[in-house]
Amino acid sequence: MARLRIRVGNEIGSAALVADGQHARADGLTSLAVLFGAVGVYLGFPLADPIVGLIITIAILGIVWESGKTIFTRLIDGVDPAITDEIRHAAEHVDGVKAITDVKVRWLGHRLHAEINMTVDSGLSVEKGHAIAKEYRHELLHHLKYLSDATIHVDPATESGTNYHEVAEHSHEGLPPHSH
């Protein structure tokens, strides 16, 4: 059951189900270790019980530490850097994508949502740029099993990158000068 929970949890992107599977596995291994400790004591090794208890404690602390890191990372919208790398890699499979200049990914429940800035040739029509973005989104949805949606912003190669999206310092409606 533990392996099934861990496998399904990994398939659907559920950190809680993976943690539950690890907990079930720890319960099974703990029961087996207790049996070994009892047999050891029965065979005349009285230290078998405390040694097994110490091993169980260390194993449980390790599982708690790993599960806690995963759950805490999700709570603060953390995403494994490998996912960002996969998003960038998927662009290599789509003709017309010159670069991926920005990737923002976050978990929404068991699903990922991505915001991506993509660079295309400056001479393309809006329609062609949109078609490339649509093809890239399709590639992403097939490539990343947890991805539920991706918002893709298309930049021309002549104005690609975050510097071209900044709004210079300005003032309006009596507000002090500011930029965005």
C-alpha positions as CSV (number, residue, x, y, z in Angstrom):
1,M,0.0,0.0,0.0
2,A,2.8,2.4,0.8
3,R,4.4,2.0,-2.6
4,L,1.1,2.5,-4.3
5,R,0.4,5.7,-2.3
6,I,3.9,7.1,-3.1
7,R,3.6,6.2,-6.8
8,V,0.1,7.7,-7.2
9,G,1.2,10.7,-5.1
10,N,4.1,11.3,-7.5
11,E,1.9,10.8,-10.6
12,I,-0.7,13.4,-9.5
13,G,1.8,15.7,-7.8
14,S,0.4,15.3,-4.3
15,A,3.1,15.9,-1.7
16,A,0.6,15.0,1.0
17,L,-0.1,11.5,-0.5
18,V,3.6,10.9,-1.0
19,A,4.1,11.8,2.7
20,D,1.3,9.5,3.7
21,G,2.9,6.7,1.7
22,Q,6.2,7.3,3.4
23,H,4.4,7.2,6.7
24,A,2.8,3.8,5.8
25,R,6.1,2.5,4.7
26,A,7.7,3.6,8.0
27,D,4.9,1.9,9.9
28,G,5.6,-1.4,8.1
29,L,9.3,-1.2,8.6
30,T,8.9,-0.2,12.2
31,S,6.7,-3.3,12.8
32,L,9.4,-5.5,11.2
33,A,12.2,-3.8,13.2
34,V,10.2,-4.4,16.5
35,L,9.9,-8.1,15.5
36,F,13.7,-8.3,15.0
37,G,14.2,-6.6,18.4
38,A,11.9,-9.0,20.2
39,V,13.6,-12.0,18.5
40,G,17.0,-10.6,19.5
41,V,15.9,-10.2,23.2
42,Y,14.4,-13.7,23.1
43,L,17.8,-15.1,21.8
44,G,19.6,-13.5,24.7
45,F,20.6,-10.1,23.3
46,P,19.0,-7.6,25.7
47,L,20.4,-4.5,23.8
48,A,18.6,-5.5,20.7
49,D,15.4,-3.7,21.9
50,P,17.0,-0.2,22.5
51,I,19.2,-0.5,19.4
52,V,16.1,-1.2,17.3
53,G,14.3,1.7,19.0
54,L,17.2,4.0,18.2
55,I,17.2,2.9,14.5
56,I,13.5,3.4,14.3
57,T,13.8,6.9,15.8
58,I,16.5,7.9,13.3
59,A,14.4,6.5,10.4
60,I,11.3,8.4,11.4
61,L,13.2,11.6,11.9
62,G,14.6,11.2,8.4
63,I,11.2,10.7,6.9
64,V,9.7,13.6,8.8
65,W,12.6,15.9,7.7
66,E,12.2,15.0,4.0
67,S,8.4,15.1,4.0
68,G,8.4,18.4,6.0
69,K,10.8,20.0,3.5
70,T,8.5,19.0,0.6
71,I,5.3,20.2,2.3
72,F,6.9,23.5,3.5
73,T,8.3,24.2,0.0
74,R,4.8,23.8,-1.4
75,L,3.4,26.0,1.3
76,I,5.7,28.9,0.2
77,D,5.0,28.2,-3.5
78,G,8.4,26.6,-4.0
79,V,8.9,24.6,-7.2
80,D,11.8,22.2,-7.9
81,P,14.3,23.9,-10.2
82,A,14.2,20.8,-12.5
83,I,10.6,21.8,-13.4
84,T,11.8,25.2,-14.7
85,D,14.5,23.5,-16.6
86,E,11.9,21.2,-18.2
87,I,9.8,24.2,-19.2
88,R,12.9,25.7,-20.9
89,H,13.8,22.4,-22.5
90,A,10.3,22.0,-24.0
91,A,10.9,25.1,-26.1
92,E,13.7,23.3,-27.9
93,H,11.1,21.1,-29.5
94,V,9.1,24.0,-31.0
95,D,10.2,25.7,-34.2
96,G,10.2,29.5,-34.0
97,V,11.0,29.8,-30.3
98,K,14.2,31.9,-30.1
99,A,14.5,32.0,-26.3
100,I,12.7,31.6,-23.1
101,T,13.5,34.8,-21.1
102,D,11.4,34.4,-18.0
103,V,9.7,31.4,-16.3
104,K,7.5,31.7,-13.2
105,V,5.9,28.5,-11.9
106,R,3.7,27.9,-8.9
107,W,1.6,25.1,-7.4
108,L,-2.1,25.5,-7.2
109,G,-3.2,22.4,-5.3
110,H,-1.9,19.4,-7.1
111,R,-1.4,21.3,-10.4
112,L,1.3,23.7,-11.7
113,H,0.6,27.0,-13.4
114,A,3.3,28.7,-15.4
115,E,3.9,32.2,-16.7
116,I,6.5,32.3,-19.5
117,N,8.1,35.0,-21.6
118,M,9.0,33.6,-25.0
119,T,11.0,35.3,-27.8
120,V,10.3,34.9,-31.5
121,D,11.6,36.5,-34.7
122,S,10.7,40.2,-34.9
123,G,9.5,39.9,-38.4
124,L,6.7,37.5,-37.6
125,S,3.0,38.5,-37.7
126,V,1.0,38.5,-34.5
127,E,-0.9,35.5,-35.9
128,K,2.4,33.5,-36.4
129,G,3.7,34.5,-33.0
130,H,0.5,33.3,-31.5
131,A,0.6,30.0,-33.4
132,I,4.2,29.4,-32.1
133,A,3.0,30.2,-28.5
134,K,0.1,27.9,-28.9
135,E,2.3,25.1,-30.2
136,Y,4.7,25.6,-27.3
137,R,1.9,25.5,-24.8
138,H,0.7,22.3,-26.3
139,E,4.2,20.8,-26.0
140,L,4.3,21.9,-22.3
141,L,1.0,20.4,-21.4
142,H,2.2,17.0,-22.9
143,H,5.7,17.3,-21.5
144,L,4.9,18.2,-17.9
145,K,2.3,16.0,-16.4
146,Y,1.4,18.3,-13.5
147,L,1.0,21.4,-15.6
148,S,-2.6,22.6,-15.7
149,D,-2.0,25.8,-17.7
150,A,0.6,28.1,-19.0
151,T,0.3,31.8,-19.9
152,I,2.8,32.7,-22.6
153,H,3.8,36.2,-23.4
154,V,5.4,36.6,-26.8
155,D,8.2,39.1,-27.2
156,P,9.8,40.1,-30.5
157,A,13.5,39.4,-30.6
158,T,14.2,43.2,-30.9
159,E,12.5,43.8,-27.5
160,S,13.0,40.6,-25.5
161,G,13.6,40.4,-21.8
162,T,12.4,42.0,-18.6
163,N,14.1,45.4,-19.4
164,Y,11.5,46.0,-22.2
165,H,8.6,45.5,-19.9
166,E,9.4,48.1,-17.4
167,V,7.4,51.3,-17.3
168,A,9.7,54.3,-16.9
169,E,9.3,56.7,-14.0
170,H,6.1,58.7,-14.5
171,S,3.5,60.7,-12.4
172,H,-0.3,60.7,-12.7
173,E,-3.4,61.6,-10.7
174,G,-1.3,63.6,-8.1
175,L,0.8,60.6,-7.1
176,P,4.5,61.0,-6.5
177,P,6.7,59.9,-9.4
178,H,7.0,56.1,-9.7
179,S,7.8,53.3,-12.1
180,H,6.5,49.8,-12.7
